[in-house]
């Protein structure tokens, strides 16, 4: 899947997927194995998602190009 994404959208966007590995691991550790999930982890997940959206341009591009 990684190499398919690399071919389809390029290395910059495909590389952003790596930022989702720690939050995904924390979520599945909580959901599947009953691990602890503290508010600080939720804040960290929100920061990762927001940072990825900002770096991909999904938050600021619509402001620049309203069409």
Secondary structure as UniProt FT lines:
FT   HELIX           2..9
FT   HELIX           11..15
FT   HELIX           16..19
FT   HELIX           20..33
FT   HELIX           39..56
FT   TURN            57..60
FT   HELIX           61..64
//
